[in-house]
Amino acid sequence: MSELDLLVTGGDVVDGTGSPARPADVGVRDGRLVLLPPGSRTSAAEVIDATGLAVTPGFIDVHTHSDLLAGNDEQREVLRRAPLLQGVTTEICGNCGISPFPVPAQRAEPVRELIAATFGPPASAYGSFAEFADAQGVARRNHLAALVGHGTLRAAVVGFAQRPASPSEIQAMCDLLDEALVAGAAGLSTGLIYSPGVNAGTDEVIALARVAAAHGKPYVTHLRDEMSQVESALEEAIDIATAAGSALQVSHHKTAGRRAWGATVRTLARLEQARAGGLDITCDVYPYTAGSTALHAMLPPWLIADGVPAMLTAAADPAVRDRIRHDLVAGVPGWENTVGNGGWDLIRVASAPNNPDAQGHTIADLAAARGVDPVDYACDLLAAEHGDVTILSHSMHEDDVRRVLASPLTMLCSDGVPKGGRPHPRWAGSFTRVLGHYVREVGLLDLAGAVHKMTGMPAARFGLRDRGLLADGYAADLVVLDPQTVADGATYDDPLAPPHGVRCVLVAGQVVVDGGEVTDARPGRVLAVPDRQPAAPGPR
């Protein structure tokens, strides 16, 4: 046997299948894994001593937004390090209906507007999956697999019009989606709470999900409601996947707002029932009781439905602000949010680039300090930031988070929005928080089961055929960590603080984290996901 490029020796392998840890050596040759007996003493150019440590596959974060990474180069580099330091070697991006491709050149501006409204400038749009992949260049340290966002398709074809798409428009969206999936996109995502996805009917989404199903790729959805109407929103998602014959991934599953606390007992039972009935359905979760989204998502959906410029113009009108106040109290059919179900004291500003002093404070406190109504403050802040304000919303119950995390149908995500300011700590802490808090301290999961939710399970869901397991011939993405000390360092006050206990991370056989420090290696790339066996078509 020729010399290995690298050998990890003395560790306990947690291989990603859910099987218990076992002693083994792990070699790397030409970017691929070679599994060896413990104490093999095989010759290697580099040896990592993992005695007393666990060796796992690289973690796969199934829900991020780092394809839309905003900010200057220095900030971008700081943000890119956060997932690596906790062992994330692959991210599934393009979630919540927003991806930077595929966008016809003549329709790029509405898509840039859509991205900037949620993720801030600069907002890039690419004509195809290949252009998007090429644009990542050699800057990446970890891998991306990318979904196609329904909101992007709709913005490119229909714009922000509050109407159903015509048959020809639906066909145009289907054609763009098909081209992207052929090229290697990983599936279809929707964000039916956000504009312009909020304007789409169920039939439109079914038509697009059928295209994903024809490629054997999943339909991934941010449900139309995650609060008191979460059960009906889940039924819509199940109906879509059933009619389309597609696999279904429910994004960042939660039951938010006091009226919905405890509903995970029913939603998880419904997922299990649907799976028993033949639907390929799973979900993901981040291990926190606070969410994060755009500030405008806290306001009635009619305000943003025509796009950001129209929203900002309307929100300057005192009569419109009075209508917002009324709707927050009285409600809008089919819509509910944290403000109407808790108060502005639950809404904390995470990112407001032009108003950094607002970051880390609640809308309630900021408004009180200025002697104004919270709705007026929120609208003024949106105007000052050209719509680009990110917030944290403390809206979930710990019991629900644990219930979802423990479900055998759940894999892990961060829902990371890598922006400056005070972002949600989930971007830098989700995976190590599970391993430290929920595995070691709480005992909700065992180590092998938690690692499976982070590796083998998501690789199978998204068609990453040679990742997610420590097995011969698989891509050499792996993590060496200390199960006794691994823990998240990120907090709401210090959201990018590094984790503890992650000793070494490899991507494509190259060391990208060494002794808890990020190296200069940049082996990451955009992964093209091949088609899989198409699902049986649903009823038409």
N, C-alpha and C positions, 0 to 999 in steps of 0.2 A: 504494500500500500504506500502510495506517495505521501510526502509530508503534508499535513493539514496546514491551512492558513492560520487557523486559530483553534484552540482546544479549551473548553470550559470543563474543569475537572473537580471532582470532590463534592458536587452539589446533589441535591434531590430534585429530580425532574418531575415537574407537574405539567403533563404533556398536552393539556387542553381538551382532552376527551371527557374529563370529569373523573377519571380513574385516580386512585390515591397516588401520592408521591412515591417515587422509587429512586434508589441511587443509580446514577448513570453518568457517563461522560458525554458531552455534546461537542462534536467537531464541526468545523466549517471548511468547506473546500469550494472555491469558485462560486461563492455566494449561496451555497446549498448546505443543508444539514447532513451530518453523518452521526448516527447514534451508535454509541460504543458502550461496552461493559464498564462498570465502575473500576477506577484504577487502571485504565487501559495503557497508560504511559505511551500513547501514540505520539510520534514526533510531530511537532507543530511549530510554526514560526512565532507564534504568540500563545502564551498559556495564561488563562485566568483561573485563579484558585477560588472555587466557590464552596469551600468547606463550610458546613453549617448554614448554607444559603439555599434558596429555592431557585431553580432555573425554569422559566416558563416561556411559552411563545410570546412574541410581541403582542401587545394589547391592540385591539381593533375598536376604535370609537365609532359607533354606528350612526352618530348624529352630531355633526359639526357644521360650521359655516365658514371654515377657513379658506375656502375658495374665493371668498369675498373679503379677504383680509385687507383692512384699511390702515392708513397711517403712513408716516415717513419710514425710510429704510431702517433707521435705528429702532424705532418703535416696533416695526414689523419683526425685526430679529428678536427682540425681547419676548414678544408674544409667541413667536414660533417655538421658543425653547420650552414653554410651559408643558405642552403635551409630552414632549420627549422625556422630560425629567421624571414623569410618572410612568414611563414605559409604553406610551402609545406610539406604535410604529406604522399604523395605517388608520386613516380617517375616511369615513363615508360622509361626503359633503353634498351640497346641492339640495338640502332639506327644506321643509316648510314651503315648498313651491317656488323657491328662488334659487336659480342657478345663473351663472354668467354666460351660458350658451344654451341652445343654438339661437342665434339672433341674426336675421337678415340685416345687412348693412343699413338699409333704408329705414329700419325700425329699431335701431340701436338706442335712440334717445329715450323712448318710454321704458326700456329695460334698465338703462342707467338710472333713470329717475326712481324706478322700483327699488333697485339695490341701494341707492344712496339714502332713500327714505328710512331704511331699516338698519343699514350697516355703515352708512356714512361714505363720504368721498375718500379717495378716488373710487369711482365705480366703473369697472371695465366690462365690456360685453364682447363676446366672441362669436363668430359666425358658425363655428362647428366645434364638436368635441376635440378634433385634432388641433384646431387653433388654440383652444383652451389648454390642452396638454402641452403644446409647444411653448405657450406663454409662461408656464411654470419654470421653464429653463432648468438651470442647475442650482436654483436657490433652495430647493426643498431638502430638509433633512429626513423627513418621513414621507410615507406614501399617501396618495389620495386615490379614492375611487369616487366617482361623481354621478349623482342622480341628475335627472332632467326635471327642472321645476315647471309645474303647470302654470304658476303665476308668470314665469318668464315667457312661456309659449303664448299665454293669453295677452300679455302686454305687447308682445311682438306682432300678434295677428289682429287682436281686437282692440287693444289699448285698454283704457280704464272705463270704458262705457258700461253703464249699469243696465245691462240687457243680456239676454241669452245670446250665445254665439250662433251664427247661422250655420246651416249644414256645410257650406263651402269653407267657412272659417274653422269649423271643427276638423274638416278634412285637412286643411292647411296645417293645423296644429299637430294632427296625427302624422302627417308626412315629415314634419320637422323632428318629431319624437322618434319616428322610425329610423331616420337617418342617424340620429345620435346613438340610438341603441345598437344599430348595426356597427357603428364605429367603436363601441366599447363602453358606453354609459351603463351604469349599474342598475337603473330602474327609473321609475316615475315618482315624483313627490308632489304633494299638494299642501297648501296652507290655506284652508278654507275659512279661516278667521281673518285673513289678510286681504287687502286689495291687491290685485284684481281678482284673486281666486274666490273671494266672497261673492262675486257676481255670477259665478258659474253654477248651473244646476247639476243635479246628480247625473242626468243622461250624458252631459258633456264629459264628465269625469269617467263614466263607464266606457265611453268610446276611446278615451286615451288609455285607460287601464287595459283594454283589450289589446292594444298595441304592445304594451309591456308584457302581457301574458303570452303573446305570440313569440316573444323572445325568451320566455321562461324567466323573466325578471320581475321583481316585486313592485307592488303599488305601496308606497310609503306615505302615510298621511298624518299631518297635524289636523286633528279632528275639527269639525266646524264649531264645536263647543267643548270645553273641558271643565265646565262648572256645573250648574244645576241641570243642564240639558245634555250632559255628557253621555247618558245612556242612549238617547235618541241619535246623537251624533255618531256614536259607535255603531248603532244599527245601520245608519247610512253607509258607513265605511264597509260593513259586512255585506250589505246589499250590493255595493259597487263591485267588491272583489268577487262575490258570488256570480253576479251577472257577467263579469268580464272573464271569469275563469283565472284570475290572477292570485298570486300569493299576496298576503296583506301584512304589512308592518305598521303597527300603531305607534306613532312617535311619542317620545317622552310622556308615557301614559301617566295621567294624574287626574284627581278629582278635586279641583281647586275651589276655594270659597267655602265659607262655613256651611252653606246649604247643601254642599256636595260631599262634605267630609263623611267618610264611611262608605261611600258608594262603590269603592273598589271591591267590596265584598261581592257586589252584583256584577260589576264590569268584568272582573277576572273570571267569575263563573260563566259569563256569557262568552268570553274568549275560549274557555275550555269546552263549552258546549258546541261552539262553531267548529272548533278543531276536531272534536269527536264526530261531527257531522261531515267531515271531509275537507274543510277549508284549511289551507296552509296559513295559519295566523299566528303571529308572535307580536311582541311589543318590546319597547325599551324604556329605560328610566334613568334619571340622574338622582344621586343620593342626597337631596337637599329638600327642604320645605319651602324654599323661595324659588320663584321662576324669574326669568328675565326676558324682556321683549322691548319693542318700541313704545314710547310714551303714547303715541297716537292710538295704539291698540287698547288703551284704557278709556278711550272716548267712543261715543256711538259710531257704528260702522258707516253710517251714511256720510259722516264727515270726511273720511278718507277715500270713499268709494270712487271718486273721480280723479284721484291722484293727489300728489303732494302740493303742487302749486295751487290747485283749486281748494285744497284743505286750508292752506295758510291764508288765502284770500277770504274764505268764508269765516274762519275763526277770528278774524279781526272785527267782525260785525257783532256789536253788543246783543242784537236779537238772536244771533246764532249761539252765542255763549249762554243766553238764557235758555234756549232750547236744549243745549247740552246739559245744563243743570237739571232741567226738568226730566230728561231721559235717564240721567244717572239715578234719580230717585224713583221715577215711575216705571222705568224699564222700557225696553224696545222688544217687540215680539221676536223671539229666536235669538236674543242677544243678552248677555249678562257679563259683568266683569268684576274685578276685585273692588273697584271704587264703589260700585253699587252694592257690594256685598262685604263691606268691611270699612272702607274709608281711605282717604288720601294719606293717612298716617302709615299705611302699609306699603306705600309706593315711594321708593328711594331712588334718587337720580344716580345712575351708574356712569353715564357718559354724556357730557354736554361740553364739547370742545371749546366753545366761545364763552362759557360760564363755568370755569373749573371750580369756583367756590361753591357751586351748587352740588357738586358731586359728593356723594356720601350722605346727603341730607334728604329727609322726606319732603314730599310736595306740601304736606300739611305744615311742617315747620317753616319751610321757605316762604310760603304764602303768609303765614302769621307774622313772620319777621318783617314783612313788607306791608302788612295791614291790608292785604287784598284777599279776595276769594280764591280758593285753590284752582277753580276752573280758569279764572282769569290768569293766574300765575302760569298754569300749564300751557295755555294758549300763547301767552307772551314768550315763554321759554321756547316753544316750538318755532315761533316766528324768528326769534333771535338765532336759533340753530338751523334755520332753513329745513325744519322737520326732523333733523337728525339728533334725537334724544333717546338714549337707552335707559331703561329703568329696571329695578329689582322689585318684585312683588311677593311679599311674604303671605302666601295664600293657601299653602297645603298643610296637612296634618301628618305628623310623624308616623302614626299608625298606618296611614295609607301608603306612605313612601315604603315602609318596611314590607307591607303586604305585597306590593307590586314587585319589589326587589326580590323577595323570596319565591315568587312564582316560577315554576319551571318553564314558563313561556316567555320569560323576560331576559333580555340581555342588557348590557350597560352602555350608557352614553354620557356625554358631558353637555350636549347642546351648546357647545362652546361658541361664543360670539367674541372673537379675539379683537376687542377694541380697547383703546386707552381709557383713561379715567380710573374708575373703580369698578371693573367688570365683575361679574358673578365669579366666586371662587371655584365653581365647577370646572372652568376651563383648565385650572392648574391643579385641581384636587380630587376629581371624581373617583379615579381608579384607586388611588392610594387611600382615599377615605373609605372605600368599601373594604379594602384589604386590612386596613388598620382598625377601623371602628366597627364595621358590621361583621367582619370575620373574627378578628382576634378579641375585641372587647365585648361585643354584644353576643356573638355566637349565632347570628341569624343565618349565616352560610358557613360551610367549611371551605378551606382554601381551594381544594380541587374544584368544587362546584362554582365558586366565585370566578376562578380563572377560566373555567369553561364558558361562563357568560361573557367573558371579555375576549375570547380567542376562538375556540372551535365552533361555538354556536354562531357568532356573527359571520365567520368566514363561510360557513355553510349557507346562511341566509342570503348573502350577497354574492355568492358564486366566486369567492376568492379561493380557487381550487388548490393552490399550493401554499396556503397560509393558515394560521390558526392552530397548528399542531406542531409539536416537536416530533418529527418523523423523518426517516431517510428521504432525501431528495427534496424536501420542502425548502422554501425560501428561508434564508438564515436571518429571520427577524426574531430576536429573543431578548429576554429580560433576566437579569440576575438580581434578586432582592432578598432582604432579610425579613422573614415572616414575623420575627419577634419585635422588630422596630419599625416596619413600614407604616407610614401614617401620612396624612395630608398636612401640609403646612399652611395652605391658603385659607384665609378668613375673609369675612365681608369687609373688614378694615384694611387687610393686607392681602388682596386677592391673587397676587402673583407670587406669594412666598413659596419657595420650593418645598417639595415633599421630603420625607425622611425614609431611609432604608432602601432606596433604589440604587444599587451599586453600579450596575453596568447595563447599557442598552445597545443592541446591535440592530442595524437596518441593512439588509442585503449583505450581511456578513461584515459590515464595517462598524467599528465602535463609534457611536454617536454620543453616548454618555459614559464617562469613565470616572468612577469615584464620586458620582453626584455632580460632575461638571460636564457641560456640553462641549464636544470637540468641534473641530473645523470640518469634519466629514459631512458631505452633502449627497448621500446616495439615493435620496427619495425621488420618486417619479409618480406620474399619474398612471394608474393601472387601468388597462383596457380589459373589461370583463366580457368574456365570450358568452354567446347565447347558450342557454340550457334547453333541455327538453320542454317544448311548449306545454302549458297546462291545457286541459280540456276546455274548449270554449264554453262559456256560460250561455244561458238562454238569451235570445235576442228579442 
